[in-house]
Amino acid sequence: MYFYPSSFNKTKNRIMKQFKISLLAFVLMIGSFAKADEGMWFLMFIDRLNQRDMQKMGLQLTAEEIYSINNHSLKDAIVQFNGGCTAEVISKEGLLLTNHHCGYDAIAELSTPASNYLKNGYWAATKKEELKPKSLYVRFFVRMDDVSKRILAKVNAGMTESEREKAINQEIALIEKENNEGGKYTVSVRSFFQGNEFYYFVYQDYKDVRLVGTPPENVGKFGGDTDNWEWPRHTGDFSMFRVYADANGNPADYSESNVPLKPKQHLTVNIGGVKENDFAMILGYPGRTNRWMPAGGIEQNVKFAYPAWVEGSKVGMDQMKKYMDKSDAVNLIYASKYAGVANYWKNRQGMIDALSKFQTAKLKAAQEAKFNKWANSAANKGKYGNVITTINAYYALTNEKSKHDNYLQQLLRTSSYGTISRSLGKQLIGYANADAAARATMRIDLEETIKGFFAELYLPAEKDILAAQLSLYATKAKGYSIAPSVLAIGGNYEKYVNSLFTLSMFTSEEKMMAFLDLPSEGMVTNDAMYALSNDLISHINSKSEEITKAQNDFSASYRLLVEGLRESKLAPIQYPDANSTLRLTYGKVNALPSDKRNDAKVNYYTTMDGLVKKYKAGDSEFDLPAKLMELHKSKDYGVYADAKGYMPICFLTDNDITGGNSGSPVLNGKGQLIGLAFDGNIEAMAGDVVFDKNLQRTINVDIRYVLWLIEKFSGAKHIVDEMDVVR
């Protein structure tokens, strides 16, 4: 889901065109195709809530085979990948499969202009050739449990939100300590249903994770921004890594003596193919949904927050791209940052269009009107009567601040200097205030940090990014108070930034190294770049007493809204919002209405014929390797061709996923790997807020294409031989 954009207006027009097509299709075909299955479910409740339904649809496993505390189960083969994606173990030697865009940052880090693995791909011929990025980890899920009663016993209705939070955090600290077994495990207690329930999760983290292989960029992100969030899709969005452990199988820092992990469970790969209405389930770590969000919050996002996000992202991207296009070295520096910004740039524009098109705020407001009537009945008024009024007042008060904050957040996100006061600045102050012995220890790490900082930026680009973002922020965020340091500039932001870069020690590696010889806190705090960053961050975090009180009242009311919607049965939602905890979603292979852009006979899969039809020689989004074209021409598909003769690329299911599910395994009824989830369709872009049973689809790489790319295209059959492959 991380791709380069081409043209903002082109994308917006295409999105609106697709919405018109999808809406017409919905009206004409509402009764003629299956509905998607909503829900991101806790594994510990599968037996009670979902197993019968899943078995009717084609599941052949028991709930115990999916989630077990005492025995090995499917959950042991699913990992959270570097905190933001999902991956799965697919061999008894710790081989991991995830998306290309999930491994993108690590692949870019390991690349150089001379050995550009991002551009050209890479496959380790032996385990000794597997490459270790600086920082990459995976998280295995061990167990979870409900601690709602225990935590909620520590709070009462008379507490302020800060008092409530303090009491909860104290109890959370005790629970985490009780379950981490002396530091062996990472324990996380999370809030659900807006603070009405709490569960703890036990994890084990492995930090020695190495790159095994990746297809070239023009395969792994084929289609670029033009195809991002679109169907039909022809992207080989995968990469492969391996988990290493010490000789006893325990987590360990990187060492040449470490060995491939022997996992508790790994997935079997099934190359038998998929057909329409086949059962499909996905296990993964969905990042964030907001399906309980009030109407006022949706309206705020559509009219204030997201437009600022989109505009701020585009400004940052434009400044990066003009330098990336001129140099492979600069392209590698910004590739990952650009891709992440671009992904959400298109996502947020799609959200604006989808939420507006389908009048989601209006639908939520109608539900809230029913709730308000229930809440103000004699039996409920004392507890729920003011909930909707309080929530709406909060959004009215913070609309302009949300716009302001999103402009400023994109400055902080796209400029390497936006948060310098909280990163390098903070470290240098600590160094200056340390004694001589401590400095000697700190200096080695600081020198490495400083070198790393300058290795990951290009000063001409950083000048333009900061100047453009300051100008945008100062002119577009005026509905709320602008940061004092920006007001003081008074215009001519390019001149101001040029002066800033000349004077600040943070723009010179030589000056920063010299600081380590003669450190002084004043040199840091009086530095103009540090002062700007510090003021911007302080300003975005500051709140008036009025907003602080409104936020306190809103938090309590939002929690009561969710509690009341569940109690009154006015909300159909039975599952908690996603929050990067392991979930299961199930459904079927499910087509969309026929689309002339797809050559497939039924619009639930794509083929290599369709891939090659999109080919444009030299195009940054639609170029293809010559070898792939040759293999297609000779129909050299090996055992991976479909029974009907075509080479499969991607397929659709109706699973309920969101960001964070990238890299999640798509499993058949036997729990065997049939594909890899990597995107959703533009027609259902509002899915994080409201699930559309008729339009929601998950876009998956067919595992047959993945294995074909590894074996036939890349010549890495030894990797395929490591897997358990069945038909």
N, C-alpha and C positions, 0 to 999 in steps of 0.2 A: 504493500500500500504506500510505499515511499517512491515517488517518481517525479521527474522533471516536468514542470509546466511549460506550455508553449505560449499561448496567448490567452489572457484573462477573458477578454470579450468573446473570443471563439469558444472557450470552454463554457462560459455562462449561456451563450446562445444554444450550444449543443445540449446542455443540461435541460433547458426549458423545452427544447424540441422533443427530447426524450420523455419528459414528463407528460407532454401532450399525447404522445404515442401511447405511453403506458396507461394513462388515464382512459383513453379510448378503448384500449385493449381490456382494461379492467371492466368497463361498462358492458362491452360486448361479450366477454368470456367469463364473467364471474362464476357462472355455474359449470364451466366446462373443464376446469383444471383444479387439481388438488390444492388444499390450503396448507400453508407452512405451519410448523409446530412451534409455538412460542414457549420460551422458558429457558433459563440458565440455572440448572438445578445443582444443589449440594449433593455430593456423592453419598453422604451418610444417610440421606433420606430416599435414595432411589428405590429401595425395597418397599417402603411404605407408600410413596407417592407415584412412582412412575413405572415400576417393573411390568405390571400387567399390560399397561398400554404399550410399552415398548415391545413386549413379546407378541402382542397382536400384530404389530407392524413388521416383525421379522427378527427381533433379538433372540439369539439362541444361548445367551449367557445368563447366569444367575446374578443377582445383585452382589453376592459375595465374590464372584469372579471379577467384578468391576471395582469394588471397594471393600477391602478387608484390612483390619488392623493386625490380625494374627497370622494371616497367610499372604503369600504373594498374590497380587491382583493387577488389573490393568493400570491402576493409578500409579504403580511403581515404575511404569515405563514412560510416564508423562512428566516433563520438567518445565519449569519456568525458565526461559532463556534470557539471561542478562537483565532480568527485571522488567522487560517490556514485551516479550513475545513468548511463544510456546515452542517446544521441540519434543521429539519422541525418540526413545532408544530403540534402535532397529537391528541390533546384533548383540551377541553375548560378549562382545569386546567393547562395549560402551560407545558404539557408533551412533551419532545423533543426526537427525534430519530436521531441518527448519526451513524457513523461507530465505531466499536470496536477500530480500530487503531487511530481514532480521539480522543476517550476518554482514550486512553492508558496511557497517562502521568498522568491524574487525578486518574485513577484507581490504577496505581502503587503507586502514592503518598499516597493514602488512605490505602494501603495494608501494612501489617507487616508480618513477618514470621509466627506469630501465627494466624493472620486473613488475609490470602493471597487471596484477592478478585480477583487479576489478574489471579492467578492460578486456583482458585476454583469457581469463579463467585460470584455474590451477587444479591439479590433482596430484596428491602425494603418492609416489610409487611405492613407498614403504612407510611404516610408522615413524621412522627416524626423520622423514621429510615433512611430517605434519608440523604446522607452524603455530607458534604460541603468540597470540596478541598480548599486549600489556595487561589489559584488565578485561576479563570475561569469566562469567560464572553461570552455573545452572543450579536450580533449586529443586530438590526432590521433596515431594509431599509425603509425610509420614502418617499423620492422623489429625483429626479435628474433634471438637466437642462443644456442646452448648453450655455457656456460662452466664446465660441471661439472668436467671434468678439470683445468682450470686452477686453479680454486678449491680443490678437494679435495686437490690436490697440496701445498697449504700447511698441511694439518692432519694430525694423527696421533692414534691411539687413546690415547696417553698424556696428551693435553692435558685440562685441565679445560674445562668449558663456556665459562667466561669467556675462557680463553686461546684456545680455538677460535674464539669469536666475534670476538676482537680480530684474529686472523690473517685471518679471512674478510673482515672489514670493511676491513682494509688493502688487500686485493686488489680488493675491490669499488670502493674509491675510485679505484684505478688504472684499472679497466675503465670506470668512468663518465667519467673525464677523457679517456680515449682516444677515446671515442665521442660526446662532446657537441659536437664541432666548434667549440670556443671559446665555448661557451655558447648556441649556436644551438638545441640540442636538450636536452631533459630525459632523462637516462638513469637507469634504475632496474634494479638487479640484484636478483632475487627468488629466494628459496629454495622448493624444491618437494619433495614426498615427504618432508616432515619433515627437510629438510636433507641429503637424499641426492643432489639435483640442483640446479643453478643455471642460470638464463637471464637474459640482459640484454634490456631493452626500451628502444627509442628512441622518444621522443615529441616532438611540437611543440605548444606551448600557445598558444592565442589568448585574450586577456583582454578584448577588446571584443566583448561578446555582449549583444544587446539584445532585449527583449521585442517580439514581433510581434503575438501575439494569444493569448487564452485564453477558453474558454467560461466562463459564470458558474459559481460554486461548486456550485449545485444540479444542474448537469450534469456538471461535471468530477469531483465526488466524490459523485455520486448514490448513495444507499444507506448512506453513512456507515459507522459501525462495524458496524451490523447486517449489512451485506453484505460487509464487508471479509473477505477470505480465503474467500469463499463463492461457490458456483455454484448457481443461475443468477445472472448478473450483467448489469447494464444501465447501466454507468458510462461516460461519455464522457471517459475519463482521458487527456487530451492537452493540450499547450500548445505554442506555437511561438515560436522565437527566430531570430536571424540573427547570423552571425559576420561581424565587420568586420576589415579589415586595412589596412595602409598602401597607397599607390599601387602598390607592387611586389608586393603579396600577402603581405607578411611580418607576423608578429605585431606589434602596437603597442598602447600604452596608448590609452585612449579619447581620441578627437579628432573634432571635427566634420568634419575633412578626410578621415577614414578612409572607405573604400569597402567595399561588400559583397564578401566573399571569393569568388574564382573557384575553386571546389574542383577537385581532381584528378578526383574521381568524385562523382556524385550518383545517388540511386536513382530508378528509374522507378516510378511508382505504377500498380498494376493494380486496376481496379474491376470486374473480371469476376466476382468472388465466389469463395467457397470451398465445397468439398463434402467430405464425409467421405472420409478416406483420401488426400486431396491431400498431396503432399510439403510440408513446412514446415521451414525452418531459421531459426535465430536467431543473430545475432552480437551480442555485448555484453560487458559488464564485470561478471560475477557477483562479488559481494563476498566471501562467505566460506562455505565448506562445511567439514565436519569428518568426512568419511566414513572416515577412518582412526582416529577417536577410540576409545580403549579402553573396555571395559565400565565400568571404574571412573569414567571421566570422564562417561559418560552417566548413571550412577547419581548422581554428585555433582550434575549439573545438575538432574536430575528431583527430587531430594529436598532439596537444599540451596540451590543458586545461583538457579535459576529461580523457585522460590516467593518468595524474597526480592525478586528483580527485579520480579515481578508486583505484590507488595504495595507495594513502594516506589514503583513507577510510579503505581499507583492513588492513593496518598496525594497525590503531587504533582499529578496530574491533577485530583483533586477540588478542591484549593485554587485552581488556576488557573481551573477551569470556573465556580466560583461568582461570580467577578468578570467573566469573559468574557461570561457571559450577561446581565450588567447594562449593558454598554457596548460599542458597536461599536468605539470607540477602543481599549479594553483587549483586545477580541477580536483586533484586528489585531496588537497587541503580542505576544500569546502564541500566535497561530494556528499558526505553524510549529513552535514548540517543543512545543506540545500535541500536534500531529499526529504528530510524530516519536516522542514518548513513547508515545502511544496505539497506534501501529502495533506497536511491540515489546512493549507490554503484552499485546496480544492474541496476538501471535506466540509469546511465551514461554509463555503459558498453553496455547496449542495444542500447543506442543512437549511440555510436561509430559503432556498428555492422550494425544498420539499415541505418544510413546515408552513411556508406561506401558501403553497399550492393546495395542500390538503387541509388548511385551516385548523391546524392542530391546537393552537391556543383557544380557538372557539370551542372545539370539542371538549377540551379540559375545563373551560369556563362553565360549560353546561353541566359537566359532572360536579364541579364545585358548587354550582347553584343548588343541585339536589342535596349535596352534602350540607350546605348551609341551612337548608330547610330542616334536614334531620338534626343538625347540630343545635338549632334554636328551638327544638321541641322542649317541653317542660323537663323531660327526663335528662336531656343532654346539655342544656344551655349553660349550666354552671361550669362545665369542663370544656366544651367545644364552641360555645356561642360566638366568641370573638376571633376564632382562628382565621377565617377567610379575610376579615377586615384587616387584621394585623399583617397577614402575608401581603396583601395588596398594597398596604401603606409602605411596607419595606421596599417593594420593587419600585414604587413611584418615587421614593426618596433616592434610590441608588441607580436609576437608569443612566443618568449622565456620568456618574462615577464609573459604571461598568464600561461605558464607551471610552472614557479617559484611560482607565486601567488597561484596556486591551491595546490601545495605541502604544502605551508605555511598555507593556509586556513584550510586544513585538520588537521594540527597540532593545530591550534587555536580552531578548532571545537571539536576535540576529547579529548584534554587535558583540565582539569579543571583549570590549571594554565596558559594556553596560554594567556588568556585575563585578568589575575588578576590585572594588572595595571589599567585597565579601569573600573573594578568593585570594589572589596574590597579596592584595593590600593587607588583609587580616593576618596572613602568614608573616609578612614582613614586619608588622607591628609586634607580633609575638617574638620574632627574632630579635628586634631592637631592644625589647624589654627583658630578654633572657640574660643570664650571667654568661661568662666567657666559656665555661665548660659546656653549658647547654647549647650555646651557639655553635660550638665545634661539631656537635652531634647533628644539629639541625641543618648546618650549612650544606652538607652533601645532598640531602633531599631537596633543599631549596634550589641549589644550582641545577639539579635535574628538572625540577618543576619549571624554572625560568626558561631553560632551553626547550622544554616541551611546549611551553606556552608560545614561544616565537616560531616553533616548527609548525604550529597549527594555525597560523594566520599569515596574511599577506597585507602589509601595511597600506599600500595604495587602496586596496579594497576596503580595509577597515576605515580609512578616512571617509570614503564615499558612503559607506553604510551608515556611519554615525551621523554625518552631516545631513543625509537624506532623512533619516529617522527623526532627528531633532526638529527638522523643518516640518515634517508631517505632524509630529506630536504637538508642536507649538501652535500650528494653524488649525488643526482638526479637533483637538480635545478641549476646546475652550468652554464647553458646557459645565466643566468642573475646574477647580483651581489648578493651574499649571505649576509644576515644580519651580520654586524660586530661582534656582540656578539657570533654568531655561528662560524664564522671564527676563533675567538680567542680560541675556545675550542680545535680545532686541532685534534679531534678524541677522542676515549674512552669516548663515551657519557654516558655510564652507570656509570662510575666512577664520571664523572662531575655531573650527576643528583643526585647520592647518596650524594655527598658533598653539593649540593644545598639544598637538603631536610633536611640535618643535620643543616645547618646554617640559613636557612630562617625562619622568624617568621610566614610566611604564611602557613607553613606545620604543625603548632602546635596550637591547639585551646588555650592551656594554655598560650603560648607566646602572642597570639593576645589579649587575655583578659587582660594580664599584660600590654600590650601597652596602653590600655584604661585608666590605672591608671597614666601612665607617657608618654603621647603622644609627639611625635616629628616628624615633617615632614621629617627630615633627616633620621630617623630610617626607614621610608618607602622608600624614594628615593634611599637610599644606600643599601637596602635589595637586595641580589643577584637575588632572584626570581622576584621581582618587576622590576629590571633593565633588566632582560632577556625579560620579557613580554613587557615592554615598548619599547625596541629596536625592537622586532619582529613586533609589531603593527606599529611603526613609519616607519619601513622599507617597509612594504607592502603598506603603504599609500603614500610613497614618490615617486615622479616622476621627471625625468630630464626635463629641459626646452624643449628639443626636443620632448619628449613624451607629455608634456603638450600642446605644440603648435599643435602637430599632433592630439591629442584628441579633441582640440577645432575645428580644421578643419574637423575632422571626424564627430563630432556631427552635424555640419552645413550641411555637405554633405549627411549624412544619412537622415536627415530631408528632404533635397531636393530630394533624391532618392525616398522616399515614396511619396512625393508630385508629382514628375514627373511620377512615375509609375501609380498613380491614374489619373493624367491628360492625359497621353498618352493612357490609357486603356490597357497597357501592363500587368498589374497585375489583375488577376480575383478576388482578395480578396475584399470583400465589407464591412467587419466588422473590428473593431480594435482588436489588440492583447489583450489577457486576461491580467488583472493586478489586480486581487482580487476584482473586482467590479461585482455586480450581473448581470448575463447573463442568457439567455434562449437558449437552443439548442433542436432541434426537429428532429425526424426520425422515425424509426420503429423497432419492434422486428425483428431481422435479423440474420439468421444462417451463420455460417462459413461452408466451405466444410466439408464433413463427416470426422470423426476422430475416429479411432479404440479405442482410449483411453476413449471415451465417450460412455456409454451404451444407451444414449437417442436415440430414433428413428430418430429425426432430430436434428442437432447439433446447437441448439440455447438454450438448457436448460440442466440442470443436475438433477440427482435424488439421493435420499438417497441410492438406491442400489449402485450407483457409489461411493458415500461417503464411504460406508462400505467396498467396495472392496479395497479402499486405506488404510484401517485401518492397522496399525502396532503397536502391543502392546508394550508400553514402549518407542516408538519412539518420539522424541521431536517435530517432525512436524506432524506425522500422527497417534498419539494415539487418542482414543475417550473415552468419559465417558461410564461406564458400563450401566448406565440408558438409554442413547441414543441407545445403541446397543439392549437393551431389548425391548424398545418401537418399534424399527424398526423390530425386530424379530416377534413381535405380530401384526405388521402393525397398531399400535395404532396412527393413524394420525388425528383422529377427523374430524372436518369440513375443515381441511387444505389440504387434499389430492386432487390431480388433478382429474378431471372427469374420466380420464383414469386409475385411481387407484394408480399411483405412488406419492411419496412425493417429491415435487419440492424443489430444493435447490437454484440454480442460473439461470440466463438467460442473453442472449445477446441482446443489441440494437446497432444501428449504430449511436448513438449520438456522438457529437463532444465535448469531455471533456478533462480536464487535472488535475494535482494536484491542490487541493483546492476544486474541485468538490466532493472529498471524502465525503460521507454522504449525497449527494444531493438526493432529492426525484425523483423517476421515476414515471411520471404521465400518466394516460391514457387520452383519448380525452375529458373526463368529468372533468379532473383535479383531479382525485382520485389517491391515492397512491397505486402503484402496486409493487414497489421495491425500493431498495436503492443502488445507484451507489457506487462502491468501487475500481474499478481497470480498466485497459485497457489491451489489448492483446499485447504480445511481437512482433507479426508480424508488428505492426504499431507503434513501439517505437519512430519513428522519427516524430510522430504526432505533437509535440510542434513546429516543424519547417516547416513541410510540411504535409498537410492532404491527406491521401490516401483513396480515395472514395471506393475502393474495399476491403481493408483490415481492416480499422479502426472499432473497436468494443469497446463498453462499457460493462464491466462485472458488473452485479447487483445481489444483494441478493433478492430472491423472498420474497415478504412480507408475503406469506403464511408460509415460513420456519421461518421467524422472529417470527410470532405470535405462531407458533407451539412450538418453543423453549421457549417462555415466558410461555405459558399456560401448555402444556403437559410435557415438559422436566423440567421446572423450578418451576412449581406449582404456578405461579404468575398470575392466571386468573384475579385477581382484576385489574391488569394493562391493560389487554385486554378489560375488561368491561368498562374501562374509555374512550375507543376510540369509534368513530362512524364507525362501520364495516358493509359493504354491500357486496353483490355479484354482 
